């Protein structure tokens, strides 16, 4: 006769398998729950301030790793001329705002500025270094700092290669974060960088101004690396804000495999959504598995594979029945705790959010490793998959809080 523990493990494995293959929830109810979850966890918002062709879209592309075409298609209007881009679109971890008309004739940016200023957590000015006419951008920055003197300002100067001498390439190591300026920087470029900075002058308020020089290009443009100065931009964003964007968007910067990098924010987005739903009573009993099922289907598609019962059984078998029992125990335990009056709506909600989010993150990381191995015809090692799941379960809380 099977022991109670073995029956629990077996039942946990079966319930996990069925929940991820066939989550039972009304789509409308799930969407309503997701809206409530997002209201509890507002997105960090980056406000891109710059003229057309300044390189704002290139910055979004570099920060997110999202294909340029997808970014162009993904923008949505939020005022008559401002627009926003959520990334990833389905389960966003960050929102970018773009004021499109700065510097254009007969464009009054007042409405856009009021809207974007009320939403933004980080203002990022973007200026092409070859374009000395930045008065419209400077004017907006001055207005914003008059109203928010405590806001630091980050300004990216783009298109460095336009001032390179013939046959020159990017300077390595990157010298633009050093003061005094390096003598290796071409004279014309140095003069343009300095002129733009001097033209802005002193902004109202005492918060600092951060400048960063970058050159983001396409592979066919011939410049190497294509994301020149990106590490300096990430460092500046970290100095200016506590948004944890790098933790949400990049994961391990050492990971270069394109599918792994693309999958990471997708995993985090689903984990954040599950965490939001996990704070709501009852709904996460079906809502969290529904989000996790959606995540696994999406990761399979990203890797050119089809998530079905056979694949789910193989993956969950690699995780082991003990993982399945632990999953169901956490799911049922936090749901019961959240129904306890008073305590359940406070401690129970925090427990539910953390458990839902970290479990989703761990499943996503383990599944991504599984799909990558299958895609490359590499033997899939159960010990390795379980280790990845266990480590992600521990690290997931820090990732969801925007910590490295």
N, C-alpha and C positions, 0 to 999 in steps of 0.2 A: 504494500500500500504506500502511495506517495505521501511524503511528509508535508505538513502545512507550508513550510518554507518553499519546497519544490513546487507545490501547487501555486503559490503566490508568484514565483518566478515564471512559471509557464503561463499563468493567467496574464501577468504583466506583459510578457512578450507578445501574446496573442492580441491583447487590447491595443498595444502600441502599434502592432502591424496593421490592425484593422483601422485604427484611428488615422494613421498616416495614409492609408490607401483609400479609405472611404469615410472622410470626416462628415458627420451628419450635422449640418447647420444650414439654416435658411440664409442664402446670400444677402438678402436685405438686412437681416438681423446682424450678420457679420459686418456689413458695411457700416451700419449704425454704431456697432460697438467700436469699430476702427475709428470712426469720427470722434467718438467720446475719448478713445485712447489718445488720439493725436492732440486733442484739446488739453489733456493732462501733460503731454510732452511736446511743447511747441518746438518747431524746427529752429536750429541756428540759421540766421539769415545773413548772407553776405551781400552788401550793396555795392555794385560795380558802377563807379562814376567815371565816365570818359566819353570822348567823341567817337563817332563812327570810325571803324577801321583802326581803333587804338590797340586792339588785341584783347578785348574782354572775353570773347568767345574762346580764344586760344588759352586764356588763363583757366576758364572752366574746364576745358578739355584736359589741360595738364593736371589740374587738381583732382579731377574725378577719374581720368582715364577713359571717359566716355567718348565714343566716336564723334567726330565733328558733325557728321550728317545728323546723328541722333540729337545733338544739342540744338541744331537749327530747327528741327522738327518739333522739339520738345518745349520750346518757349510758349508761354501762354500770356495773354494780356491781363494786366491788373489795373491799369488806368488807360486813358486814351493813347498814350505813347510809351508808358513803362510796361515792362513784361517780367515774368518770373520763370525760372527753370528749376524744377524739383528733381533731385537725383538721389537714388534711382526713382524713376517716375512712379512705379507701383507702390513702393515702400520707401519714401524719401528719408534720407538722413541729413540733408542740407538743402536750403533754398537759396538760389542766386537771384537778385533783383538787378535789372538793367534799365537805366534811363537812356533811351535810344537817341534823343534829339539834341543833346548838348552841343552847342556851337552852331546849330543850323539856323538859317534865316527864318524869322517869324515864328520861332518856337519859344513859348513861355514855359519854363520848367517848374513853375511854382506848384502845380498840382502834383506832379511826379515827386518833387522833393518832399512835400508834406506826407505823401503816402509812404515813400521809401524810408524816410526818416523815422516814421512811427513804427516801422516793422524791423529795421535793421539792428543787428548785433555787432556788425563790423562794416565800416566804410572803407572801401578799397578804391582809391583813385588809380586810373590807368591812363598813361600818357605816352604816346609815341615820341621817342626822344628827338626825332627829326622834325616834329611839329612844334614850333615855338609858340604858336597861337593857342594857348591853353586858358585864356582869360575866363571863358565860360565855366570851365571845371574849377578854376581857382575861386571864382565867385561863389559857387555852390559850397565848396569846402569852408569858405569864410562864414557863410550863413549858418552852416551846420555847427561850426565851432562857437559861434556867438550864442547859440541856443544850448549847446552842450560843450562847455569849455573843458569838461573832464574827459571827452572822447579823444583817444589817440587817433592819429591819422596815418594810414599806410598808403604809400604811393608807389606803384610799379612803373618804371620807365622801360619801354619796350622797343624792339626793333634796333638793337645795338649794331647789327651787322651792316646797316645802311651807312655807317661811318667808318667801316673797316677799309684799310688800304687794299689795293688789288692783291689777290692771292692770299690774303690773310684769313685766319680762322679764329674761332673763339680762343681766348686766353685761358690756359689751364696751368695751375689751379686757378679757380675763380678769384679775381682780385678786387671786386667792386665793393666788398664788405670791409675794406681796410681804409683807415685814415691815419696819416695823410694818403692821398691817392697814389697808387702804384705808378711808377714811371713806365711800366709796360703798356699802359692803356694808350691807344692812339690819340694823338693830340686833338684832332677834330672831334672825336667822340667825347673826350674828357671835357672839352669846352662846351659841348652841347648839353651834357649832363649837368654841369655846373650852372649854366645859364638858366636851365629850366628850374632848378632848385632855388636859385637866387630870385627868379621872377615871382615865385610864390610868396616870398617874404615871410614875415612873421604872422602866424595865425592867432586869433583871439584864444584866450585860455592858456593854461600852463601845461597841458598834456603834450607829450612829445610827438614829433613827426618822424615817421620811419620811411626811408627811401630804399628801394631795392631795384637793381638793374637786371633785366631778364631778356632773353631772346628765345621765344618759342616758335619753332618752325615745323614744317612738314619734312618727312624723309627725302622727298623729291627735290627739296630746296637745296640740299647739298651741305647743310651746316651740321656739324657734329660737336656735342650732342644736340638733339633736337629740342631738349628741354633745358637749355642752358640757363642757369640761375634759379632753377626750380627749388633746389634745396635751400637757397638763401630766402626765397619767398616763403617756404614752409616755416623756416626759422623765424622770420619776421611776423608771420601770422601767429605763431606760438607766443612771441614776445608781446604782441598787441592784445591778444584775446585769450579767454579761458574757455573757448568753445569746444575744444577737443576735436577739431576738424580732422587732424592727422590720424587720430585713433579711429575715427569713424570711416575715413575714406581710404586709408592706405594699408592698415594692418602692419605687417612686417615689411619695411622698406627694402629689405634684401630680396624679397620675392620678385622675380622678374618674369615668371611664367605668365603669359598674357591671360589665360583663363583664370588662374588663381587670383590675379590682381582684379580682374573684372568681377569675380564672384564675391570678393570680400565685402564691398559696400552693400551688395545685394543681401548677403547673410546678415550684416548688421541691421539693415533696414527691417528685415523680417523679425529679427530679435527685438528691436525696439517696439515694433507693432505688437508682438506677443507680450512684451513687458507691460505695455499700456493696457492690453486686454486682461492681463493677469491681475491687474489691480481692481478689476470689476468683479463683483460677486457672481458666481454661477456660470457666467458666459464663457469663462476660460476653460471650463470642462470640455466644451466643444470648440470654442474659438481658437485656443492655442493650437490644438492639433490641426485645425483647418489651415492656420497660417503656416504651420510646419510642413503640412502636405504640399501647400502651394510653393514653399521654398524648395522642397526636394524636387518637385516637378520642374521648377525653373532652373535649378542647377543642372539637372539632367539635360535639359534643352540647351543650356549654355555650352555643355560639353558634347553636343551632338548625339545624345543618347535618349532613350525612351524609358521613362519611369513606369514600370508595371509591377504586377504581383511577384513575378519571378525575381526581378531585380530588387524589389523591396525585401523579399524574404532573404536574399543573399546578403544584402547590406545589414539588415537587422540581425541576421545570424552571425555576422562578423562582430557586431557590437556585443552580442551575447545576451542570454535571457536575464542575467543579473542587471544589465543596463535597463532592460525593459521593465523589470519589476521596480527598479528605483524610479524610473520615469513615472509610472502609474502611481506609486506611493506619494511622490511629490505633488502630482496633479491632484489626487483626491485629498491629500492632507491639507494643502493650502486652501482648497475650496471649502472644506469643512470649517477651518479656522476663520475664514472671512465671513461666515454666517453667524459667528458668535457676536452678539450685540456689543457695540463699543469697541472692545479689543479687536474684533474681527475686521472692523472698518479702518483700523489704524495699522497695528502690527501685521494683521492678516493681509491687508492690501499690499504693504511693502514686501512681505514674504512672497505673495503671489506674483507681484511684478518681477521681483528678482529671479524667482524660480522659473517663471515662464520665459523670461528673456534669456537667461543663461542656458537653459535647456535647449532653446531654439538655436542659439549661437553655437552650442556644442554639436548639435545634430548637423547644422550646416557645415561646420568645419570638417567634421568626420565624413560627411557625404561628399564634400568637395574633394577631399583626398581620395576617397573611393572612386569617384568618377574620373579623376585625373589618372589614376593607375589603370583603370579599365581602358581609357582612351589611348594610353600609350602602350597597351598590351603588357604592362608590368604586373607580375604576380601581386595579388592583393593579400596583405598580411594582416590577419585578425588582430594580432598583438599591437601592430602599429596603429590600426584604426581605433582600437580601444584607448590607446595612449593619447591619441589626438583628441578624442572625445573627452577623456578625463581632464586633460590639460586645459581644453577650451572651457569646460565646466567651471574650472577654478578661475580662469582669466576673464571669463565673459562679463562678470560684474564690472571690472575695471574698464573694459572696452565700452560697455553701454553707458558708463559715467563719463566717457571721454578721456580716460587716463591711459597712459601707455603701460 
